[in-house]
């Protein structure tokens, strides 16, 4: 019992990273897919928080929330795919919900913290990135 609760073995750390990475990215896929499904309706009405135009803003959000989330779930190009996700959540927290109470930006802030944590920690052993790195001869 002591080993289960107080262990810091690499197995448990990598398992925890995989669970965090996969569960977080799978929660974002419905957000991105919903935007893809309603793309034509949202194309002209999507918010433009940083002045890029509503169409480009929508495309960038779909790229982050759908395609980068899939890459993150697989653990493929993890740190690279986290960059758009971190930018997306930063804009949501500090621009879109800037004057709103914490309860309105809580979800985006939690995603942001998790994505920054994953950026620092890496995807862990149970990822495509780790398998690629393991199979390299150099």
N, C-alpha and C positions, 0 to 999 in steps of 0.2 A: 504494500500500500504506500509506503514511504517513497519507493522508487517511482510510482505512478504520479504522485502529486508534487514531488520535489526534484524530479529529474530535469536536467537541462541537456539531454542527449540530442545530438544532431537529428536523429530520427523524428523526435517530437517537434523540434523547431521547424524542420522542413515540412512536416505534416501540417503544422499550424499555418505556415506560410501558404501552402497549397490550398488549404481550406479558406483562408482569408482572401487569397487571390481569386479563386474560383467563385466563391459566394458573392463577393463584391462585384465582380464583373458580370455575373449572371443577373444580378439585380438591375444592372444598367441596360442590359440588352432590351427588355421591354420598353424602356424609355426611348431608345434609339429606333426600335422597330415601329413604335407608335408614330414617330415622326416620319418614318419612311412610308408607312401606310397612308398617312394624310399629307404627303409631300405637296401635292398640287394645291390643296386648300391652304396650307400654311406658308406657301412660297412667298406671298406678298404681305401676309399678316404677321409673320414671325417677328419677335422683338429684335431690335438692332441695338444692343447695349453699348457697343464700342465703335459704332459708325462705319461698319463694313457693308451695310446694306442687308436687308432682311433675307434675301436669297442666299447670299454667301454665308451669313451667320447660321442659317438653317443647315446648309451643307456642311459647315465645319462642326456643328453640334452633332449631326448624324455621323460624320466620320469618327468623332471621338466616342460618342455614346454607343455606337453599334460596332463599327469595324475595330476600333482600338480595344473595346471591351472584349470582343471575341479573341483578339490576339493575347490579351491579358489572361483570359481564362485558360488558354492553351499554354501560357508561359512562353510564348514565342515573341522575340523582340520586345520583351517585357518593359525594360526601362525606356525604350524608344516609344512604345505605345502609351506609356504613362504620361508622357509630356503633354499630348493634347487633352488627356483626361484631367490632369492637374490644371491646365490653363482653363478648361471648361468650368471646372468647379470653382476656381478662383474668380472667374467673371461672375458666376452665379452668386457666390457669397458676397463679394465685395463691390459689385456693380449693380446687378439686377436686384438684389435684396439689401442694398446698402443701408437704407434708412429704416428697415423693418426690424422687428424684434427678433431675438435669437431663435424663437420657436419657428419662425418662417424660414430661416436658413440653416436649421439644425441638420437636416438630412444632407444637404450639399456640403456642409462643414465636416460632417463625419466622413463622407466620401473623400473629401480633400485630405483629411488627416490620414486616412488609410492609404490613399494613393502616394502621399509623400513618404509614409512609412515604407511602403513597398519599393519606392524609388531608392531609398537608402539601403534596405535589406536585400533587395534582389528577389527573384522569383522562387528561390529555393531549389532543392535537389529534384523535386518532382515537377519538372517543367521541360518544355522542349529546349529552352536555352541551355539548361544543365546537360541535357543529352548531347546537344551539339558540342558544347565545350568538352564533355567527357570523351567524345570520339575524335577530337582534334589531336593530331600527332605532336603538335608543338605547344 
